[in-house]
Amino acid sequence: NNNNNNNDTRNKKDPTKAKTNMTITRNTLAALFIILALSMNFDLVACQLRGRRATVLKAVRTIKKIKRVKRVVEKIGDTTSAKGKGKGEGGGLDEYFGGKGKGKGKGKGKGYGSYVTADCITPRAEPRTPAPTFIVTDRNTAQPTFLPTPAPVFAAPPPPPPPPTSQPTSAPTENCGISSSIRANRIITRINAIIDVLIGPNSFSSSRSQAFDWIINRDPLQLCPDIRFTCGVLQRFIMAFFYFEMNGGSWNQCSADPLKSCNIEGSRFLSEDDVCAWAGLECNIDGCLTEIQLPDNNLNGFIPAVLAALPNLRVIKIDGNHNIEGTIPPALGLIRPLEVLDLDTNKLDGTIPEIIFTLPNLKVLDLNDNHLNGTLSTSIGNLENLRLMQLDNNNFEGTIPDVFMNLLSLQFLTFSGNDLVGAIPGTVCALRNPSGLLQLLWADCANPTPKVSCTCCTRCFLNT
């Protein structure tokens, strides 16, 4: 029994002694921590004690009375980064204590220079997306706040580009839904197919080249080749051709030169306006060119046969310009709606093309004061709607044909100033009777040596 009592006594623990041992153990642990913090890399210590901040703070408070320990703790808590003399930089304990300030450590150990992670040895790198972000909201807060990493924000895709328009805003590279090169090829191909018939496939004048260059590259409207071709890009090209062929830069009025006057109703040639708005030009309700009226405007050059490609043209009035030369293009006889062909007071030569006398609607054939020659065709009698024919002051010769009996609408007829001989036919004088409309009839019938005999003329001229 005594033995048993002794054993029981030995097995019982002294509460006071146990308490003392516990205090010693705690103090020992705190001291070991301080020594370890001074002798080892701070990042590694922090890693081992991560998540145990309360224990560390409790140990620090226990030995706070020791001045040396206090200075060490303050250094640990206030240092942002401890730089060792060895390689790299120490990560410090700021991730956990939230200390501020800067200081240089004098330890000889290597600084890991690493972001403290779970395995304590991973080199510094950006935190992985799934890992939580540690944010210390208050230095005095016992536990850090864990906030999940925000989800990445993706920028909205840019809006799709607008569809191409048929009209460009500045110098265009694409128009009409096709590239500029395709547009140019179509314009050239379609226009050449028409004008080659009128002026020949090998007739590449400078006016033709200039007109193509303008309509393709410099025309502000940049019309499409497949939209209203005849009354669109074709007639615009033809009037550009007409402008260059007639030396538009020298015109008295409404040339393309903005420094010159434009007192004729309408805008300048080669302007951005529709061709129907150009000075001296008129169109029908469909926008198709019907009239060209540019008299007394210093036009000079040759009448372009390409005018025949204007199928609705009714009036060509370019008289009084004095310097239009060459011949009357036979192609003008292809313009079947033509009513007025007024070319007087210029320098035209050659004969009147026979096809002109086949125009069914021709009312005015005004050719006086030119250098036209040849004989008068008997086909004149086909112009049943003719009201005025002035042939005076040219070089016509021969006799006057007796073919006027069907020209019942004729009001003005002049033959003077030519080399015509013979007599005025009776069918002409018949148009002067009380029931006829002929008001004016001129011939070289003046005495003393008349070239033409006339009993019904309203005026006789002396032509020696």
C-alpha positions in Angstrom: 0.0 0.0 0.0 2.8 2.4 0.8 4.3 1.6 -2.5 1.1 2.4 -4.2 0.8 5.7 -2.3 4.3 6.7 -3.3 3.5 5.9 -6.9 0.4 8.0 -6.7 2.3 10.8 -5.2 5.0 10.7 -7.9 2.3 10.6 -10.6 0.6 13.7 -9.3 1.8 17.0 -10.8 2.4 20.1 -8.9 0.1 22.8 -10.3 2.5 25.6 -9.4 5.4 23.9 -11.0 3.4 23.1 -14.1 2.4 26.7 -14.4 6.0 27.8 -14.1 7.1 25.4 -16.7 4.4 26.6 -19.1 5.5 30.2 -18.6 9.1 29.2 -19.3 8.0 27.3 -22.4 6.2 30.3 -23.7 9.1 32.6 -23.0 11.4 30.2 -24.6 9.3 30.0 -27.7 9.2 33.8 -27.9 12.9 34.1 -27.6 13.4 31.4 -30.2 11.2 33.3 -32.6 13.2 36.5 -32.1 16.5 34.7 -32.6 15.1 32.9 -35.7 13.8 36.2 -37.1 17.2 37.9 -36.7 19.2 35.0 -38.1 17.0 33.9 -41.0 15.3 35.4 -43.9 12.2 37.3 -42.7 10.1 36.0 -45.7 10.8 32.4 -44.6 9.7 33.0 -41.0 6.6 34.8 -42.2 5.8 31.8 -44.4 6.1 29.4 -41.5 3.9 31.5 -39.2 1.4 32.5 -41.9 -2.1 32.4 -40.5 -0.7 32.5 -36.9 -0.5 36.2 -36.4 -2.3 36.2 -33.1 0.3 33.8 -31.6 3.1 35.9 -32.8 1.7 39.1 -31.4 1.1 37.3 -28.1 4.7 36.2 -27.9 5.9 39.7 -28.8 3.8 41.2 -25.9 5.2 38.6 -23.5 8.8 39.8 -24.0 8.0 43.4 -24.7 9.6 44.5 -21.5 12.9 43.5 -22.9 14.2 46.6 -24.6 16.3 44.8 -27.1 13.4 42.6 -28.1 11.2 45.6 -28.4 13.5 47.3 -30.8 13.7 44.1 -32.9 9.9 43.9 -33.0 9.5 47.5 -34.0 12.1 47.0 -36.7 10.1 43.9 -37.9 6.8 45.8 -37.8 8.0 49.1 -39.4 10.3 47.9 -42.1 8.9 47.7 -45.6 11.7 45.8 -47.1 14.9 44.5 -45.6 17.9 44.6 -47.9 20.6 42.2 -47.1 24.2 42.6 -48.2 23.9 39.3 -50.0 22.2 38.8 -53.3 18.6 39.8 -53.9 16.1 41.5 -51.6 14.2 40.3 -48.6 10.5 40.3 -49.0 9.9 41.6 -45.4 7.0 40.8 -43.2 4.9 43.7 -44.4 2.5 41.3 -46.2 1.3 40.2 -42.7 2.1 43.1 -40.3 1.3 46.0 -42.6 4.4 47.9 -41.5 5.5 51.1 -43.3 8.8 52.9 -43.8 12.1 51.9 -45.3 15.2 50.4 -43.8 18.3 48.5 -44.7 19.2 45.3 -42.9 22.8 44.3 -42.3 22.4 40.6 -42.3 24.7 38.5 -44.4 22.2 35.9 -45.4 20.7 35.8 -48.9 17.5 37.7 -49.5 15.0 35.5 -51.3 13.5 38.5 -53.1 10.4 36.5 -53.5 6.7 36.8 -53.0 5.7 34.6 -50.0 3.7 31.7 -51.2 2.5 28.4 -49.7 5.7 26.5 -50.4 7.9 29.4 -49.2 10.4 29.1 -52.1 8.5 30.2 -55.2 10.2 33.2 -56.9 8.2 36.4 -57.1 5.6 36.4 -59.7 2.1 37.7 -60.3 -0.5 35.9 -58.2 -2.5 33.3 -60.0 -6.1 34.2 -60.9 -7.8 31.5 -58.7 -5.8 32.4 -55.6 -7.4 34.9 -53.3 -6.0 38.4 -52.8 -4.8 39.3 -49.3 -5.7 42.9 -48.3 -5.0 44.2 -44.8 -7.8 46.7 -44.2 -6.5 48.0 -40.8 -3.1 47.6 -39.2 -4.8 46.8 -35.9 -7.2 44.3 -37.3 -6.4 40.8 -36.0 -7.2 38.9 -39.2 -6.6 40.0 -42.8 -9.6 40.4 -45.1 -9.9 37.9 -47.9 -11.4 39.2 -51.1 -11.7 37.2 -54.3 -9.8 38.4 -57.3 -12.2 40.4 -59.5 -13.2 38.8 -62.8 -11.4 40.1 -65.8 -13.3 42.8 -67.8 -13.5 42.2 -71.5 -13.8 45.3 -73.7 -16.8 45.4 -76.0 -15.9 44.6 -79.6 -15.8 47.6 -81.9 -18.9 48.3 -84.0 -18.8 46.9 -87.6 -17.8 49.4 -90.3 -20.6 51.1 -92.2 -21.5 49.7 -95.6 -19.9 51.4 -98.6 -21.9 54.2 -100.2 -22.4 54.9 -103.8 -21.0 58.5 -103.4 -17.6 59.2 -102.0 -16.8 62.2 -99.6 -13.3 63.1 -100.6 -10.9 61.8 -103.1 -12.6 58.3 -103.6 -10.8 55.0 -104.0 -14.1 53.1 -104.4 -17.3 54.2 -105.9 -20.6 52.7 -107.1 -19.9 49.5 -105.2 -16.9 48.8 -107.4 -13.3 49.7 -107.3 -12.1 52.8 -109.0 -10.2 50.8 -111.6 -13.3 48.7 -112.6 -15.3 51.9 -112.8 -12.7 53.5 -115.1 -12.6 50.4 -117.3 -16.3 50.3 -117.6 -16.6 54.0 -118.5 -13.9 53.8 -121.1 -15.2 50.6 -122.6 -18.8 51.7 -122.9 -18.1 55.2 -124.2 -15.5 54.0 -126.7 -18.0 51.5 -128.1 -20.2 54.5 -129.0 -17.8 57.2 -130.1 -15.6 54.9 -132.1 -18.5 54.5 -134.5 -18.8 58.3 -134.7 -15.2 59.4 -135.0 -13.3 56.2 -135.7 -11.4 53.8 -133.4 -8.1 55.4 -134.1 -9.1 59.0 -133.4 -7.5 59.6 -130.1 -7.4 63.4 -129.9 -6.2 65.3 -126.9 -9.7 66.4 -126.2 -10.8 62.8 -125.9 -8.0 62.0 -123.5 -8.8 65.1 -121.4 -12.5 64.3 -121.3 -11.7 60.7 -120.1 -9.3 62.0 -117.5 -11.8 64.5 -116.2 -14.9 62.2 -116.1 -12.9 59.4 -114.3 -10.5 61.3 -112.0 -11.5 64.9 -111.6 -15.3 65.1 -112.0 -16.7 66.0 -108.6 -19.9 63.9 -109.2 -18.0 60.7 -110.0 -21.1 59.3 -111.8 -21.5 55.5 -112.1 -21.2 53.8 -115.5 -24.2 51.5 -114.9 -26.7 54.1 -113.7 -28.5 56.2 -116.3 -25.6 55.8 -118.7 -26.8 57.8 -121.7 -28.3 60.7 -119.8 -25.7 60.4 -117.0 -22.0 59.7 -117.5 -22.2 59.6 -121.3 -23.7 63.1 -121.8 -21.4 64.5 -119.1 -18.4 63.0 -121.0 -19.6 64.4 -124.3 -20.0 67.9 -122.9 -16.5 67.7 -121.4 -15.2 66.6 -124.8 -17.1 69.5 -126.4 -15.5 71.9 -123.8 -12.0 70.7 -124.5 -12.5 70.5 -128.3 -13.8 74.0 -128.3 -11.0 75.4 -126.2 -13.2 76.2 -123.2 -10.5 78.0 -121.4 -10.7 80.8 -123.9 -14.5 81.3 -123.7 -15.8 84.7 -122.9 -18.4 83.4 -120.4 -18.7 80.5 -118.0 -15.5 78.6 -118.7 -14.2 76.3 -115.9 -11.8 79.1 -114.9 -13.3 80.7 -111.7 -11.5 84.0 -112.4 -13.5 84.6 -115.6 -17.0 86.0 -115.8 -20.1 83.8 -116.1 -23.1 86.1 -116.9 -25.0 83.5 -118.8 -27.7 81.8 -116.8 -26.4 78.6 -115.3 -23.1 77.4 -113.7 -19.7 77.0 -115.2 -18.7 74.1 -117.4 -17.0 71.2 -115.6 -18.6 72.3 -112.3 -19.9 69.9 -109.7 -23.5 70.7 -110.8 -25.5 68.4 -113.1 -24.7 69.0 -116.7 -28.2 70.3 -117.2 -27.3 73.3 -115.0 -24.3 74.3 -117.0 -24.6 77.6 -118.8 -26.1 77.3 -122.3 -27.4 73.8 -121.8 -31.0 72.6 -121.4 -32.4 69.2 -120.5 -35.9 67.6 -120.6 -37.8 66.4 -117.6 -35.8 63.1 -117.7 -32.5 64.9 -117.3 -31.4 64.2 -120.9 -29.7 67.0 -122.8 -31.8 68.7 -125.4 -30.2 72.1 -126.2 -26.7 73.5 -126.6 -26.9 77.3 -127.0 -23.5 79.1 -126.8 -23.5 81.8 -129.4 -21.0 84.7 -129.5 -18.8 83.2 -126.8 -15.5 82.8 -128.5 -15.8 79.1 -129.1 -13.0 78.0 -131.4 -12.0 74.6 -132.7 -13.9 71.8 -134.5 -17.5 70.7 -134.0 -17.2 67.3 -132.3 -19.0 64.5 -134.0 -19.6 62.9 -130.6 -22.6 65.3 -130.2 -24.4 62.6 -132.3 -24.4 60.4 -129.2 -26.9 62.7 -127.6 -30.2 61.1 -128.8 -32.5 63.8 -127.4 -30.7 66.8 -128.7 -33.0 69.3 -130.5 -30.9 72.5 -130.7 -27.3 73.1 -131.6 -26.8 76.9 -131.6 -23.2 77.9 -131.6 -23.3 80.8 -134.2 -21.4 84.0 -134.0 -18.2 82.5 -132.6 -16.2 83.4 -135.7 -13.5 80.7 -135.1 -15.3 77.4 -135.4 -13.6 75.7 -138.3 -13.5 72.4 -140.2 -16.5 70.8 -141.8 -20.0 70.1 -140.6 -19.8 66.5 -139.1 -22.1 64.2 -141.1 -22.8 62.5 -137.8 -25.0 65.4 -136.8 -27.5 63.9 -139.3 -27.9 61.0 -137.0 -29.6 63.2 -134.3 -33.1 62.5 -135.6 -34.9 64.9 -133.1 -32.7 67.8 -134.2 -34.7 70.9 -135.0 -32.2 73.7 -135.0 -28.7 73.7 -136.6 -27.4 77.2 -136.2 -23.7 77.5 -137.2 -23.6 80.8 -138.9 -20.7 83.4 -138.7 -17.9 80.9 -138.3 -15.1 79.5 -140.5 -16.8 76.2 -141.6 -15.9 74.9 -145.0 -16.7 71.9 -147.2 -20.2 70.9 -148.3 -23.4 70.4 -146.5 -23.5 66.7 -145.7 -26.3 65.0 -147.6 -27.6 63.3 -144.4 -28.6 66.7 -143.0 -31.4 66.9 -145.5 -32.9 63.7 -144.1 -33.6 65.2 -140.7 -37.4 64.9 -140.4 -37.8 67.6 -137.7 -35.3 70.2 -138.9 -36.8 73.7 -138.8 -33.8 75.9 -138.8 -30.7 75.5 -141.0 -28.7 78.6 -140.5 -25.3 78.4 -142.2 -24.7 81.9 -143.5 -21.3 83.6 -143.3 -19.0 80.6 -143.5 -16.8 79.2 -146.2 -19.1 76.4 -147.4 -19.0 75.4 -151.0 -20.4 73.0 -153.5 -23.8 72.8 -155.2 -27.2 72.9 -153.5 -28.6 69.4 -153.1 -32.0 68.5 -154.5 -32.6 66.8 -151.2 -33.4 70.2 -149.7 -37.0 69.4 -150.8 -37.2 66.7 -148.1 -37.1 69.2 -145.3 -40.9 69.7 -145.2 -40.8 71.3 -141.7 -38.1 73.8 -142.6 -39.0 77.4 -141.6 -35.6 79.1 -142.1 -32.7 78.4 -144.4 -29.9 80.9 -144.6 -27.1 80.1 -147.0 -25.9 83.6 -147.8 -22.3 84.7 -147.8 -20.7 81.3 -148.6 -19.1 79.8 -151.7 -22.0 77.8 -153.2 -22.2 77.6 -156.9 -24.5 76.3 -159.6 -28.2 76.8 -159.8 -31.0 76.8 -157.3 -32.9 73.5 -157.6 -36.6 73.7 -158.1 -37.5 71.6 -155.1 -39.3 74.0 -152.8 -42.9 73.3 -153.6 -43.3 71.1 -150.5 -41.6 73.5 -148.1 -44.9 75.1 -147.2 -43.7 76.3 -143.7 -40.7 78.2 -145.1 -40.6 81.8 -143.9 -36.9 82.9 -144.4 -34.7 82.0 -147.4 -31.4 83.6 -148.4 -29.1 82.8 -151.3 -27.1 86.1 -151.7 -23.3 86.4 -151.5 -22.6 83.1 -153.3 -21.7 82.1 -156.9 -25.1 80.9 -157.7 -26.5 81.7 -161.1 -29.8 81.3 -163.0 -33.2 82.2 -161.8 -35.1 81.8 -158.6 -37.5 78.8 -159.3 -41.2 79.5 -159.6 -41.9 77.1 -156.8 -40.0 79.5 -154.5 -41.9 82.5 -155.7 -45.1 80.5 -155.2 -44.4 80.6 -151.5 -44.5 84.4 -151.6 -48.1 84.6 -152.9 -50.8 85.8 -150.5 -51.4 82.3 -149.2 -47.7 81.5 -148.6 -45.6 82.1 -145.5 -42.3 83.1 -147.1 -41.6 86.6 -145.7 -37.9 87.1 -146.6 -36.1 86.1 -149.8 -32.7 87.3 -150.7 -30.6 86.7 -153.8 -27.8 88.4 -155.9 -30.3 90.0 -158.2 -29.2 93.6 -158.1 -28.5 95.5 -161.3 -26.6 96.3 -163.4 -25.3 92.7 -163.7 -27.4 90.4 -161.5 -26.1 86.8 -161.1 -29.6 85.6 -160.3 -32.8 86.6 -161.8 -35.6 87.1 -159.3 -39.1 88.5 -159.6 -40.3 87.8 -156.1 -37.2 88.6 -153.9 -37.7 90.9 -150.9 -34.1 92.1 -151.3 -31.5 92.0 -154.1 -27.8 92.2 -153.5 -25.0 93.2 -155.8 -22.3 90.6 -155.9 -19.5 91.3 -158.3 
